């Protein structure tokens, strides 16, 4: 396993050499939004960066700077939140793809840390298929629930993970200095019948900003989950790259 190839720390010659060796780039996608009183607003950025860095170490792919903003409308009234429109997220992904394709990257890998980016990733990848001769694959914790349920003790809030045992454990593994477990709580808000069918949003439901039980989080759980997700991600990158070379 080598060191991560972060392009912001490399010069142009080093980037060119890395592309000749393995023409794959990773784009971490995050968001700036609340994650309870026990964690920073940059959780989705830190987690996307950590997964991307480790994936770069494993594969030799280039790691691009993380996208710090996503569609965070539900938290828009909480201090610190920055929300951009969903189609802007899609446009940024597409612009990045067009940029890296110009100098030899053959595969773009989107590593996402923010649930609401999933739609933008899917539609950007579909549009890029018709625009570029460079495939795009996108990942948000592959087999998320299977791995989460094997390691975490608490259930999700209706299948969603936010500032809970899951994300808190991952943060304890990658940025423990930014997690204050003394402020971690358990909260499963009541789900209104119109939730998902109206503008009732997550920001209207939870008092703590937590959906689940953050008190059960641990660094050990986070590390174990990260390794399992990275094993899957590494295999998916290898499969996608092999497909590129068949064409």
C-alpha positions in Angstrom: 0.0 0.0 0.0 1.5 3.3 -1.1 0.8 6.9 0.0 -2.2 8.8 -1.1 -1.8 10.8 -4.3 -3.4 14.1 -3.4 -3.1 16.4 -6.4 -3.2 19.6 -4.3 0.1 18.4 -2.8 1.6 17.4 -6.1 3.2 19.4 -9.0 2.2 19.0 -12.6 5.0 16.6 -13.4 4.0 14.3 -10.5 0.4 14.3 -11.6 1.3 13.5 -15.2 3.4 10.6 -14.1 0.6 9.3 -11.8 -1.8 9.4 -14.7 0.5 7.4 -16.9 0.8 4.8 -14.1 -2.9 4.5 -13.3 -5.3 6.9 -15.1 -8.0 7.0 -12.4 -9.1 10.0 -10.4 -11.2 10.1 -7.2 -13.5 13.0 -6.4 -14.7 13.1 -2.7 -18.1 14.7 -2.3 -19.2 16.2 1.0 -21.4 18.8 2.5 -21.4 21.5 5.2 -24.3 20.9 7.5 -25.1 20.1 11.2 -24.3 16.8 12.7 -25.7 17.2 16.2 -24.0 19.1 19.1 -21.2 16.5 19.3 -19.7 16.7 15.9 -18.6 19.4 13.4 -20.5 20.6 10.3 -17.8 19.0 8.1 -18.5 15.4 8.9 -19.5 14.5 5.3 -16.3 16.2 4.0 -14.0 14.5 6.5 -15.5 11.1 5.9 -15.4 11.4 2.1 -11.8 12.6 2.3 -10.8 9.8 4.6 -12.3 7.1 2.4 -10.9 8.7 -0.8 -7.4 9.0 0.8 -7.4 5.3 1.8 -8.7 4.3 -1.6 -5.9 6.3 -3.2 -3.4 4.5 -1.0 -4.7 1.1 -2.0 -5.1 1.7 -5.7 -2.7 4.5 -6.8 -5.6 6.6 -8.1 -5.3 10.4 -7.9 -7.3 12.1 -5.2 -8.9 15.4 -6.1 -9.8 18.1 -3.5 -13.1 17.4 -1.8 -16.3 19.1 -2.8 -17.3 20.9 0.5 -20.9 21.8 -0.3 -24.0 19.8 -1.2 -27.7 20.1 -1.2 -28.4 20.7 2.5 -31.8 22.5 2.3 -33.2 20.7 5.3 -30.6 22.3 7.6 -30.6 25.7 5.9 -31.6 27.7 9.0 -28.9 26.2 11.3 -25.8 28.4 11.7 -22.9 27.2 9.5 -24.9 25.3 7.0 -24.1 26.0 3.3 -26.5 24.6 0.8 -26.2 24.7 -2.9 -28.9 23.7 -5.4 -28.9 20.0 -6.4 -28.4 20.8 -10.1 -25.3 22.8 -9.2 -23.8 19.7 -7.5 -24.5 17.8 -10.7 -22.9 20.6 -12.8 -19.8 20.6 -10.7 -19.4 16.9 -11.0 -19.7 17.2 -14.7 -17.2 20.1 -15.0 -14.7 18.1 -12.9 -15.2 15.1 -15.2 -14.7 17.1 -18.4 -11.5 18.7 -16.8 -9.8 15.5 -15.9 -10.7 13.7 -19.1 -8.7 16.3 -21.1 -5.3 15.1 -19.8 -5.7 11.4 -19.8 -7.8 10.3 -16.9 -9.7 7.2 -18.1 -12.0 6.6 -15.1 -13.6 9.0 -12.5 -14.6 7.6 -9.2 -17.1 9.6 -7.0 -16.8 8.9 -3.3 -19.7 10.4 -1.5 -20.2 11.2 2.2 -23.5 13.0 1.9 -26.8 11.1 1.3 -28.4 14.0 -0.7 -25.6 13.9 -3.3 -26.7 10.5 -4.5 -29.2 11.8 -7.0 -26.8 14.4 -8.4 -24.1 11.6 -8.9 -26.5 9.3 -10.7 -27.7 11.9 -13.2 -24.3 13.4 -13.8 -22.9 10.0 -14.6 -25.7 9.3 -17.0 -25.3 12.6 -18.8 -21.5 12.2 -18.9 -21.9 8.8 -20.6 -23.3 10.6 -23.6 -20.7 13.4 -23.5 -17.3 11.7 -22.7 -15.4 8.6 -23.5 -14.6 8.2 -19.8 -16.9 6.2 -17.5 -17.9 7.6 -14.1 -18.7 5.3 -11.1 -20.2 6.5 -7.9 -20.3 5.1 -4.4 -22.0 5.8 -1.1 -20.8 3.2 1.5 -21.3 0.1 -0.7 -23.7 -2.4 0.9 -24.2 0.3 3.6 -27.0 -1.4 5.6 -25.5 -4.9 5.6 -22.2 -3.8 6.9 -23.7 -1.2 9.3 -26.1 -3.8 10.8 -23.3 -6.3 11.3 -21.2 -3.8 13.4 -23.5 -1.2 14.9 -25.8 -2.0 17.8 -28.6 0.5 17.2 -31.2 0.6 14.4 -31.3 3.4 11.9 -34.1 6.0 11.9 -36.2 4.6 9.0 -33.1 3.5 7.1 -31.3 6.9 7.3 -27.9 7.5 8.8 -27.2 11.0 10.2 -25.0 11.9 13.2 -25.9 8.5 14.7 -23.9 5.5 15.9 -22.8 4.9 12.3 -21.4 8.4 11.4 -20.1 9.0 14.9 -18.1 5.8 14.9 -16.6 6.6 11.5 -15.7 10.1 12.8 -14.1 8.6 15.9 -12.0 6.5 13.5 -10.8 9.4 11.3 -11.2 12.6 13.3 -11.6 11.7 17.0 -10.3 15.1 18.1 -13.5 16.7 16.6 -16.0 14.4 18.4 -17.3 15.3 21.8 -19.0 12.1 23.1 -20.1 13.9 26.2 -22.7 15.7 24.0 -23.7 12.6 22.1 -27.4 11.6 22.6 -30.0 9.1 21.4 -33.0 10.5 19.5 -35.5 8.8 17.2 -38.0 11.5 16.3 -41.6 10.6 15.4 -42.1 10.4 11.7 -45.1 12.4 10.5 -47.4 10.7 7.9 -46.7 13.5 5.4 -42.9 13.1 5.8 -41.5 12.3 2.3 -44.7 13.6 0.7 -44.4 17.2 1.6 -41.9 19.9 2.6 -41.7 18.5 6.1 -38.0 17.9 6.5 -35.3 16.5 8.8 -34.7 20.0 10.1 -38.3 20.0 11.5 -38.1 16.8 13.4 -35.0 16.3 15.5 -34.2 18.5 18.5 -30.6 17.3 18.7 -29.9 17.0 15.0 -29.2 13.3 15.6 -31.2 10.5 14.0 -30.4 7.3 15.9 -28.2 6.6 18.9 -24.8 8.3 18.9 -24.0 7.2 22.4 -23.1 3.7 21.2 -20.4 4.9 18.8 -16.8 3.8 19.1 -13.6 4.1 17.2 -13.3 0.3 16.8 -16.6 0.1 15.1 -15.7 2.9 12.8 -12.4 1.3 11.8 -14.0 -2.0 11.2 -16.7 -0.5 9.0 -14.2 1.6 7.0 -12.1 -1.5 6.2 -15.1 -3.4 5.0 -16.4 -0.5 2.8 -12.9 0.1 1.4 -12.5 -3.6 0.5 -15.7 -3.3 -1.6 -14.7 0.1 -3.1 -11.3 -1.2 -4.1 -12.9 -4.1 -5.9 -15.4 -1.9 -7.7 -12.6 0.4 -8.9 -10.6 -2.6 -10.2 -13.7 -3.9 -12.0 -14.6 -0.6 -13.5 -11.0 -0.1 -14.7 -10.9 -3.5 -16.2 -14.1 -2.7 -18.1 -12.4 0.5 -19.4 -9.5 -1.5 -20.9 -11.8 -3.9 -22.6 -13.4 -1.2 -24.7 
